[in-house]
Amino acid sequence: MAFTGRAALLAALGSLPVGIWDPSWTGVLAVNAPLAAACACDFALAAPVRRLRLTRSGDTSVRLGDTADVTLTVTNPSGRPLRAHLRDAWPPSSWQSGTEVEASRHRVNIPAGERRRLTTRLRPTRRGDRQADRVTIRSYGPLGLFARQATHKVPWTVRVLPPFTSRKHLPSKLARLRELDGRTSLITRGEGTEFDSLREYVPGDDTRSIDWRATARHSTVAVRTWRPERDRHILLVLDTGRTSAGRVGDAPRLDASMDAALLLAALASRAGDRVDLLAYDRRVRALVQGRTARDVLPSLVDAMATLEPELLETDARGLTSTALRTAPRHSLIVLLTALDAAPIEEGLLPVLPQLTRRHTVLLASVADPHIASMAKARGHTDAVYEAASAAQAQADRHRTAEQLRRHGVTVVDAAPDDLAPALADAYLALKTAGRL
């Protein structure tokens, strides 16, 4: 039981003669029998709170930045009406800063034997699972002098999914894919292409594509068109080690890598390729395999929702061996990791030939746009030193990227907002060149 309405009680006592009441509550009630009776009646008429029945329903998942509605159904089985304040507690990251009090607190009036539904609107600020904490209910009597209070556990989990902000680029990339797929007049060459159809020669076509036998049977010159092969295997490898924890702008590098991986997965599944996911640092953090084109994107989003960077060095040998087991035959392996010199030169480069010997490897890294702006700084001594430091950092990245290219790795190094479309373009370029 919790005492409330103290201000109202003291206001009532203010009308009594001075010195008639003891400062303690016991003394007050002993010398003022009518007030004591009123308080006792108020407490007795307050609906019991431990007997209330509470259940939840509503959203179980939401994209980061969107809102989720969770409904709490409160049933009052007692014979007294419930007049109460209710607090539906969730972790602080379930709301934007400053909105928790308004969103989580409710005033309820439930007649005896009836129920009411209360909706708590969440707007999470972080990925992952958000679990309901507890529901605290304070039931008042009709005078508001006393209250009963109890806490109920009503479990519920809302999974906060990656926002997939790069999906806005998907229509333009799909249009490019349709061109590669032979739906418009486009010729591609290479071992990763297959014959599509014949069409009439137009000036500018590659003469090596002329089909002389078909030309002999027709009055016009016929050329062969090609389309990229389907059913290729793509393994997305997310490095969740310490380098993925570095913040670029308002988010960790891992978040930008996941966004780029989702765009590539959506594009590749539309192209008829099979997409798997491996998240690794020193052990497997997530593994998605064997999903159909319809299920692959929801499966990836769900697996990425709970991923967080681990503050330890990634085991490059373990990552390589796990990737080779996950991709037993020729595949495109997309490594989403940092392009820092030390982890690449000491960890990845010694084991890279194991990957490039059997697979096509594409490495995508998140660049810090602040470094680029620092490199352009001028005007005072501190700015010049910052520019020199930034230029040195850029030179190190370029040197590391060139080392990877000499091993046959395609490198994509772009700012967070540009990484996803740049990675999609690199995938389409590999398709065009017939390397998939």
N, C-alpha and C positions, 0 to 999 in steps of 0.2 A: 504494500500500500504506500502511496506517495501523497504527502500533504500539498495541496495547491490552494489557490484563492486566498493567500495570506493577506494580500492588500485589502480584499473585501472584508475579511474578518477584523482586521485592525481598524478599518473605517467604522465598522459597527461598534467596536469597543471605544472609539473616540467619543461617543455620546454618553459614556458612563462617567460618574463623578471621579475626580482625580484621586488616585490612591486606593480605588476599590478593587483593583485586580493585581494579582501577582505577575511579574514579568514572564514566568514560565507558562506554557500552554495549559498545564494541569491546574495551575492556580486560577487562570482565566476562566476555564470551564467550570471550576468548582464554585465560583462566586456568581456565575451568570448561567443559571439553569436553563432559561429559555434558549440562549445561544447554543449551549451544549446540546440541547435536544434538537435544534435545527441542524447542527453539524452532524449529529448521529443519524438523523433522517436523511440528510443529503448523501452521506456515505452509503446508507442502506439502499437508497434508490439508484445509486450508480450501478449500471449493468456490469456483471462480472466479465473480466477480460480473458481469464485463463480458459474458459469454456468455449471461446469463439473458435469457429472453424474457418481456416484460410486455405485457399488454393490459388494456383497461378495458371495463366495461359497467355498466349501471345507469341511474339517473335522469338525465334531461337537463333537467328543470325542476322547480321546487318553489315553493310560495307562501311568502312571507316569514313566518317564525314556525314553519313546518313543517320536517320533517327529510327529507333526501335521502340515499339509500344508493348509493355508488359502489363497485363491485366491481373489485378489482385481481387479475388472474390471473397468477401467477408460475410459470413453467415452468423447471425445472432440467435442462438437457440434458447436463450433465457426468456423469462416472462417480463423483462423490463426493457424499455427502449435504450439503445446505445447512443450516447452523445460523447463523441471522442475526438481526440487528435491522434493522427496516425503518421508514423514516419517509416517509409520504405527505404531502408539503407542499402546502398550499393557502393562498390569501390569508388574512390574519388575520380578516377579516369573514366567513369561512366557518363560524366557530364562535362561540358565546357566550364571553365573556371567562373565561379560566381553564380551559377544557375542551379546548384545542387539543392539549396534550401527550398526554392520555389517548386522544383520538379519532384522532390521526394516527400513533401509533407502534404497531408490531406486532412480536411475536416469532414467527419462522417456523422450521419444521423440515420440509424437503422432501427425501425420498429421491431418489437418483440416477434421472434419467429420468422423474420424476413432476412434478405441478403442484399448486398449492394456490390457493384463492381467499381473499382478504382483503377485508373490507368496511370502508370508511371512512364513518362517518355524519356528514354535514354538517348544521349548523343555522345557516343564514346570518342575519346581522343587518342586511343592507342589500340593496336591490333591485339588479338588474343581472346581468351575466354574471360568474360565478366560474370561473376557469380554473385547472386543475391546474398546479402549479409544477414540481416534480420529485420523483422517487422516489430516495431514498438508501438503499443496502443495505450493511450491514457484515457480512461473512461470517467466522465464527470457526472456528478449528481445534478439535479435541476437547478440548484442554487449556485453551483460552481465553487463551493467551499472546499470540498474534498474530492479526491480522484483515486481510482484504482489503476495500477499500471502493471503491464506484463509484456514480455518479449516472446515472440514466436519465431521459430525457424521455418521458413517456407522456401525450400531450395528451387533455384532456377538458374540456368546458364544461357547467356547470350554470347555467341561467337562473333567476334569482330573481324571481318574479312579484309584483305588488302583492297584498296579503293579502285585499282585498275584504271588510273587516270589516262593511260596511254591508249585506251580503246578508241579515242577520238581519231587516232591515226589508222584504224583498221580499214575503213572504207577505201582510202587511197591505196593502201597496200594490197587489198583484195583486187582492186582494178588492175594494178600492175601484175598480179598473179594471173588474172584472166588473160592478159596479153601473153604471158609465158605459156599458158595452158592451151594456146592455139585458137582461142576464140576470136582473136584478131590476127591480121597478117603480120606475123613475126617469126623469124627463123632463128633458132638457137642451135649451136653445135656443141658436141662433146660427148664423152662416154656416158654421161648421166641423162641422155635424151633418148626418146623413142619416136619412131615414125608415126605421124598423125594423119596426114591427108595430102592430096595433090591439089594444086591450084594453078591458075594461069600466071605465067611469068610477067613481072612488071619491072621496068627499069630500076636498077639499084639492087636487085636480088643477087645473091651470091651464085655465080654460075656453077659452082660445085654442087649446088642443090638441084640442078636440072636433071629430071628423069628422062633419059633419051628414049627408053623403050615406050614410055607413055607418050612422049612427044611424037614418036613415029606413028602412033595410032590415032593421033588427033591433028587437027590443022593448026593448033597453037602450041607454043612451047609450055611444057608443064614442069613445075618445080615441086620438090618435096618440102613439106613443112614438118617441124619437129616440136615435140612438147616434152617438158621435163618428166622424168619417171616419177611414178607414185610409189607409195608404200615404202618410203625410205624411213630409216630409224633416226630419231633425234633424241639425244640425252642432254637435258639441261642440268648442269652441275652448279649448285649454289654453294659458295664458300661462306660458311657461317662462323669462321674464326674471328680473331681479334680485329683484323683489318676491316671487316664488314661492319664493325661497331662505330667506326669514325663517322662523325656527322658532317654532312655536306648540306649547307643550308639548314633547314628545319628538321631533317630526318636522317637516320643512319644510311650508310651506303647500301645496306642490305635491302632497304625498302625500294630504292631505285632499281636495284638488280632484280627484285621480284617483279616489279612493274614491267621491266623489259622482257623478262621471261614469259610473262602472261601474254604480252602482245605477240611474241614469237610463237608461242604455243597455239594461240588462236589462229594465226596465219598458217602455220604448218599443218594443223589439223584440217583446215579448209583445202589445203593443197593435196590432201590424201596421205600425208606422212604420219607416222606413229611417233608420239611424243611421250617420253618418260622424264621423271624428275628425281634428282638425287641431291639432298642437302647434307653437307658433311663438313666436319672440322677435325675432330679426332675419333669420331664415331658417326654413324648414320643418324642424322636428326629427322630426316623425312625421306620416304621412298614411295614413288607412285609409278606403277608399271601396268602395262596391259590394258589401259583404258581405251574405250572406243572414242571416235571423234566427237560424239555427242557428250560423253561423260568426262573427257579429259580436262576441260577448263574448270568445271566445278570441283573436280578432284584436286587439281593443283591449287586452286584458291583455298580450299579447305585445309590442305596440308600446309600451306604457307602461313595461315592465320596465326598459328601458335609459335612460329619460328622467331627466335631472338638471337642476336649475336652472342657468341661465347668468348669470354676474355682469355683466350689461350691461342697458341700458335697452331695453325692448321698443319696436319700431318700430310705432306704432299705425297709420300709413298703410299700411305693408306688410302688417300683419295684416288690415286691412280689405279691401284689394284681393285678398289671397289667399283670404279667406273668401268674397268675392263671386264669385271664379272657381270656388271649390269648390261653392258653392250658387247655381247660375244661376237657379233659380226660387224662388217663395215657400217659405221654410223657417222653422223655429225655430232661431235661432242662440243657443247657450248659451255665454256668455263666462265662463270660470272664471279670474278675475283678482283683483287686490287692489282694495280700495275706498279706497285712499289718495288724498287730494285732488290732489296734484301730478300723478301719472301720469294720472289721469282728466281733470282740467281742461285740462292742457297737451297730452295725447296723444290720448285717446279722444273727448272731447266735440266737437272740431272736425270729426272725420270720422264721428261717429255717425250723422248724417242719411243718409249713404250706405247704412248698414245698415237703419235703421228705415224708409226709404222703400220698401224691397222685401221686408223680412223682419220677423218678430216676434223681438224680442231679449229675452233673459233673462240677467241678470248675476248670478253667484253668487260670493260672497267669503267667505273664512275670517276670522272675528272671533277676537280673542285673549281668552279668558275671564279672563286675568289682569287685563286692563284693567277688566272689570266688577267684579272683586273689589277692585281698587284704589279704584274709585269709591265703594265702601261703607266704606272704611277711616276710622276715627276714633280718638280716644283720646290722640294726642300730636301735636306740631307736624309731624313728618315725615309722619305718616299723613294729616294734613289737606292738606299740599302734594301728596302723591301722589294724593289724591282729586280735588283741583282739576285736576291734570294729566290724570288719566284722564277726568274730565268734559269737558275741552276736546277730548281726542281723540275721545270719543264724539260730541260735537257736530259735529266736523268730518266724521265718517263719515255722520252723519244728513244734514248739509247736502249732501254729495256724492251720497248716495243720492237725495235729493229732486231734485237737478238732473237725474239720470238719469231719474227717473220723469216729469219734465216733458217729456222727449224720447220718452216712450212706452215706456221700458224697465222691465220687471219686475225688481225687485231682491230678492235673497235674501242676507241677511247673518246668518250663524250661526256658532257655535263648531264646532270640528272634528267633534265627535261628533254634532252636530245638523245639519250642513250637508247630508249626503246625504238624510235623510228630508225636510228642508225643501225641497230642490230637487225631489224627487219629488212632493211636495205641490203645488208651484208648477206643475209640468208637468200634473198632473191638474186643477188649477184652470183652466188654459188650455184643456184639453180640455173641461171642463164648460161653460166660457163660449163655446165654439165658436170660439176664436181660432186653432185649428190646423186 
